[in-house]
Each structure stands twice: as C-alpha cells, then as structure tokens.
Amino acid sequence: MLRKLREDYRPKLMVVIFDAPGKTFRDDLFPAYKAHRPPMPEDLREQIEPLHAVIQAMGLPLLRVPEVEVAEVVVLGKTNVVERRKNSRNHALRQILRRDG
C-alpha cells in the first residue's frame, strides 16, 4: 500500500505515523476514554513491529509520539507547516511549505 501511494502520488516528503504504545493525555483527562472499545486483537498486535521494520527498510520516517494519538500528531504537523509558511520571511521556505494537502 505504501509503495502504491508513492507511485500514484509521488510525494516529495512522506512520513508514516503510528500511535505510540501506552496511555495518552486523554486517558488522564477522561478516565472512560475509549472504555467501550475492545482491546486490539493479538493477531493484529503481532503485525505492528514487522510493519515498522518494513517501513524503516523502505527508508520512510516512522513517527510515534508518546502520550499523543495519531490524529493530534497530524493536526499539529499540519498546523506547524501552515504557521511556518505564514510567518516565514524566507521566500524559498514559503515555496517549499506552500502545499496545503
């Protein structure tokens, strides 16, 4: 799937983001957060580390931020790029960060 994404979209930059193991800040704020969800099936859990190894073998950065979910990492990354573009006086940097997608 990652190879297909690379072939179809030819991104200049690409990173793969996973949830880090363990609790998130939301677990402390809302003790019942995701309490209704069953635990991850063991056969799926066993696939995570081999998948991380494949991602790294492909030369892709693998990002896991402790105590933060993937959705927050994506939003923070997008916000950071947009803010850098807005606040940069460097024309070349603004061009590099121009993409909103």
C-alpha positions as CSV (number, residue, x, y, z in Angstrom):
1,M,0.0,0.0,0.0
2,L,2.8,2.4,0.8
3,R,4.6,1.6,-2.4
4,K,1.3,2.3,-4.3
5,L,0.9,5.6,-2.5
6,R,4.4,6.6,-3.5
7,E,3.9,5.5,-7.1
8,D,0.5,7.2,-7.5
9,Y,1.2,10.5,-5.8
10,R,5.0,10.8,-6.0
11,P,5.2,12.9,-2.8
12,K,8.3,14.9,-2.2
13,L,8.0,14.1,1.5
14,M,6.4,11.2,3.3
15,V,6.2,10.1,6.9
16,V,4.3,7.2,8.5
17,I,2.7,7.9,11.8
18,F,1.6,5.3,14.3
19,D,0.1,5.6,17.8
20,A,2.8,5.1,20.4
21,P,2.1,2.3,22.9
22,G,0.7,3.2,26.2
23,K,-1.7,5.8,27.5
24,T,-2.4,9.2,26.0
25,F,-3.1,12.5,27.7
26,R,-6.8,11.9,27.1
27,D,-6.8,8.8,29.3
28,D,-5.8,11.1,32.2
29,L,-8.4,13.8,31.3
30,F,-11.3,11.3,30.7
31,P,-10.9,8.0,32.5
32,A,-13.7,6.5,30.4
33,Y,-12.0,7.4,27.1
34,K,-12.3,4.5,24.7
35,A,-13.5,2.3,27.6
36,H,-16.2,0.9,25.2
37,R,-13.5,-0.4,22.7
38,P,-12.3,-3.9,23.0
39,P,-8.5,-4.5,23.2
40,M,-6.5,-4.8,20.0
41,P,-6.7,-8.4,18.6
42,E,-3.5,-10.3,19.3
43,D,-3.0,-11.3,15.6
44,L,-3.1,-7.6,14.7
45,R,-0.8,-6.6,17.5
46,E,1.8,-9.1,16.3
47,Q,1.9,-7.4,12.9
48,I,3.0,-4.0,14.2
49,E,6.7,-4.5,14.8
50,P,7.3,-6.3,11.5
51,L,5.4,-3.5,9.7
52,H,7.6,-0.9,11.5
53,A,10.6,-2.8,10.2
54,V,9.3,-2.7,6.6
55,I,8.6,1.0,6.8
56,Q,12.1,1.7,8.0
57,A,13.6,-0.6,5.4
58,M,11.7,1.4,2.7
59,G,13.6,4.5,4.1
60,L,10.4,6.2,5.3
61,P,10.5,8.1,8.6
62,L,8.4,6.4,11.3
63,L,6.9,8.8,13.8
64,R,5.4,7.8,17.2
65,V,4.8,10.5,19.8
66,P,4.3,9.2,23.3
67,E,1.0,10.2,25.0
68,V,-0.4,11.7,21.8
69,E,-2.7,10.0,19.3
70,V,-2.0,10.0,15.5
71,A,-4.8,12.5,14.9
72,E,-3.2,15.1,17.1
73,V,0.2,14.5,15.5
74,V,-1.2,15.0,12.0
75,V,-3.1,18.2,13.1
76,L,-0.1,19.6,14.9
77,G,2.2,18.8,11.9
78,K,-0.2,20.5,9.5
79,T,-0.6,23.5,11.8
80,N,3.1,23.8,12.2
81,V,3.6,23.8,8.4
82,V,0.9,26.4,7.8
83,E,2.2,28.6,10.6
84,R,5.8,28.4,9.3
85,R,4.6,29.3,5.9
86,K,2.6,32.3,7.1
87,N,5.4,33.6,9.4
88,S,8.4,33.0,7.2
89,R,10.2,35.9,5.6
90,N,12.2,33.3,3.6
91,H,10.7,33.1,0.1
92,A,12.3,29.7,-0.6
93,L,11.0,28.3,2.6
94,R,7.5,29.6,1.8
95,Q,7.6,27.9,-1.6
96,I,8.7,24.6,0.0
97,L,5.9,24.8,2.5
98,R,3.3,26.0,0.1
99,R,1.4,22.8,-0.2
100,D,-1.8,22.5,1.9
101,G,-2.5,18.9,1.1
